[in-house]
Amino acid sequence: MQNKKDLPKIKIRRTTLDWVIEFIGLFFLIILIALPFIFSGKLPDRIPTHFNIAGEPDGYGSKMTLWILPLTAAIMYIGMTILEAFPYIYNYPVEITPENAVSQYKLGTRLIRILKTTIAILFSFLSYQTMKTALGSAAGLGKVFLPVFLMITFGIIIIYLVRSLNSKHGDQSF
């Protein structure tokens, strides 16, 4: 295992694509935070708080629980944004060398950025569907939510791993 303090400390500059991904993530985070404000006056006092594997509500609670997803997403988003600045502390599937550090750090920071954007989008969907279900205009998340969520999340990670392993000696973009 490599000693983290021996790894090159390189600042990775964001590309236009990185800024677009960042904007999309921030946009959905803002939507996620706005949704409880928009819907809270219309919602009943008891809303769905949990969904089973089929996407059907199976737990209920106070409408104050609507703030759990935005708060969690905001904390994760901020934490992952801070983490992006320190790619030399990540765990990589390949040994980091002076020759591959820039490409591996670019891949690592892009992975974090895409994951935090994906979380903001998925949490926004969850929050919106919860409110629609509480209002009676939806029957839950739908049966495809869980498989699609898992495919997207693991798909992103698998693409990263393949790209990282393919660029263990040099440049590769994600």
C-alpha positions as CSV (number, residue, x, y, z in Angstrom):
1,M,0.0,0.0,0.0
2,Q,1.3,3.4,-0.9
3,N,2.0,6.0,1.7
4,K,-0.4,8.9,1.1
5,K,2.1,11.5,2.2
6,D,4.5,10.4,-0.6
7,L,2.0,11.0,-3.4
8,P,2.2,14.0,-5.7
9,K,0.1,16.9,-4.5
10,I,-1.3,18.3,-7.8
11,K,-4.2,20.7,-8.2
12,I,-6.5,19.4,-10.9
13,R,-8.1,22.1,-13.0
14,R,-11.8,21.7,-13.9
15,T,-12.6,21.4,-17.6
16,T,-15.8,22.8,-19.2
17,L,-17.4,19.3,-18.8
18,D,-16.5,19.4,-15.1
19,W,-18.2,22.8,-14.7
20,V,-21.3,21.5,-16.5
21,I,-21.5,18.5,-14.2
22,E,-21.0,20.8,-11.2
23,F,-23.8,23.1,-12.4
24,I,-26.2,20.3,-12.9
25,G,-25.5,18.9,-9.5
26,L,-25.9,22.3,-7.9
27,F,-29.1,22.9,-9.9
28,F,-30.6,19.7,-8.6
29,L,-29.4,20.4,-5.0
30,I,-31.3,23.8,-5.2
31,I,-34.4,22.0,-6.5
32,L,-34.1,19.5,-3.7
33,I,-34.0,22.2,-1.1
34,A,-36.8,24.2,-2.8
35,L,-39.2,21.2,-3.0
36,P,-40.2,21.1,0.7
37,F,-40.9,24.9,0.6
38,I,-43.0,24.5,-2.5
39,F,-45.1,21.6,-1.4
40,S,-45.2,21.8,2.5
41,G,-48.4,23.9,2.6
42,K,-50.2,21.4,0.3
43,L,-49.1,18.2,2.0
44,P,-51.0,16.2,4.7
45,D,-49.5,16.0,8.1
46,R,-48.6,12.3,7.5
47,I,-46.4,11.5,4.5
48,P,-44.6,8.4,3.2
49,T,-41.1,8.1,4.8
50,H,-40.0,4.7,3.5
51,F,-40.6,2.6,0.4
52,N,-40.3,-1.1,0.0
53,I,-38.3,-2.9,-2.7
54,A,-41.2,-2.5,-5.1
55,G,-41.2,1.3,-4.6
56,E,-44.5,1.2,-2.6
57,P,-44.8,3.3,0.6
58,D,-44.5,1.1,3.7
59,G,-43.7,3.7,6.4
60,Y,-45.2,7.1,7.3
61,G,-44.3,10.0,9.4
62,S,-44.4,13.8,9.9
63,K,-44.0,16.1,6.9
64,M,-41.0,17.5,8.7
65,T,-39.1,14.4,7.5
66,L,-39.1,16.1,4.1
67,W,-36.1,18.0,5.3
68,I,-34.0,14.8,5.8
69,L,-33.1,14.3,2.1
70,P,-32.2,18.0,1.4
71,L,-30.1,18.2,4.6
72,T,-28.3,14.9,3.9
73,A,-27.7,15.8,0.3
74,A,-26.4,19.2,1.2
75,I,-23.9,17.8,3.7
76,M,-22.8,15.1,1.2
77,Y,-22.5,17.6,-1.6
78,I,-20.4,20.0,0.5
79,G,-18.3,17.1,1.9
80,M,-17.7,15.7,-1.6
81,T,-16.8,19.1,-3.0
82,I,-14.2,19.6,-0.3
83,L,-12.9,16.0,-0.9
84,E,-12.4,16.9,-4.6
85,A,-9.6,19.3,-3.7
86,F,-7.5,16.4,-2.2
87,P,-7.3,13.7,-4.8
88,Y,-4.0,12.4,-3.3
89,I,-5.9,11.1,-0.3
90,Y,-8.2,8.9,-2.4
91,N,-7.8,5.1,-2.7
92,Y,-7.0,4.2,-6.3
93,P,-7.1,0.7,-8.0
94,V,-3.6,1.3,-9.4
95,E,-0.4,2.5,-7.9
96,I,0.0,6.3,-8.3
97,T,3.3,7.3,-10.0
98,P,4.5,10.7,-11.2
99,E,3.6,9.6,-14.7
100,N,0.0,8.7,-14.0
101,A,-0.8,11.0,-11.1
102,V,-2.5,13.7,-13.2
103,S,-4.7,11.2,-15.2
104,Q,-5.6,9.2,-12.1
105,Y,-6.4,12.4,-10.1
106,K,-8.6,13.7,-13.0
107,L,-10.5,10.4,-13.1
108,G,-10.9,10.4,-9.3
109,T,-12.1,13.9,-9.0
110,R,-14.5,13.4,-12.0
111,L,-15.9,10.3,-10.3
112,I,-16.6,12.2,-7.1
113,R,-18.2,15.1,-9.1
114,I,-20.4,12.7,-11.1
115,L,-21.4,10.8,-8.0
116,K,-22.4,13.9,-6.0
117,T,-24.5,15.1,-9.0
118,T,-26.1,11.7,-9.3
119,I,-27.0,11.8,-5.6
120,A,-28.5,15.3,-6.0
121,I,-30.6,14.1,-8.9
122,L,-31.7,10.8,-7.2
123,F,-32.6,12.6,-4.0
124,S,-34.6,15.2,-5.9
125,F,-36.5,12.4,-7.6
126,L,-37.1,10.7,-4.2
127,S,-38.3,13.9,-2.6
128,Y,-40.6,14.8,-5.5
129,Q,-42.1,11.3,-5.7
130,T,-42.6,11.2,-1.9
131,M,-44.6,14.5,-2.2
132,K,-46.6,13.3,-5.2
133,T,-47.4,10.1,-3.3
134,A,-48.5,12.0,-0.2
135,L,-50.8,14.1,-2.4
136,G,-52.2,11.0,-4.0
137,S,-51.0,11.7,-7.5
138,A,-48.4,8.9,-7.5
139,A,-48.4,5.4,-6.0
140,G,-44.8,5.4,-4.9
141,L,-41.4,5.3,-6.5
142,G,-42.3,2.7,-9.1
143,K,-40.9,-0.8,-9.5
144,V,-38.0,0.3,-11.8
145,F,-36.6,2.9,-9.4
146,L,-34.3,0.5,-7.4
147,P,-32.9,-1.4,-10.4
148,V,-32.3,1.8,-12.3
149,F,-30.7,3.5,-9.3
150,L,-28.4,0.6,-8.7
151,M,-27.5,0.3,-12.4
152,I,-26.7,4.0,-12.6
153,T,-24.6,4.0,-9.4
154,F,-22.7,0.8,-10.1
155,G,-22.4,1.7,-13.8
156,I,-20.6,5.0,-12.9
157,I,-18.2,3.1,-10.6
158,I,-17.5,0.3,-13.2
159,I,-16.8,2.9,-15.9
160,Y,-14.4,4.7,-13.6
161,L,-12.6,1.4,-12.6
162,V,-12.2,0.4,-16.3
163,R,-10.9,3.8,-17.2
164,S,-8.6,3.9,-14.2
165,L,-7.1,0.5,-14.9
166,N,-6.7,1.4,-18.6
167,S,-4.8,4.5,-17.7
168,K,-2.5,3.2,-15.0
169,H,0.5,4.3,-17.1
170,G,-0.8,7.6,-18.6
171,D,-3.7,9.9,-19.6
172,Q,-7.3,8.7,-19.8
173,S,-10.4,10.8,-19.4
174,F,-13.6,9.9,-17.7
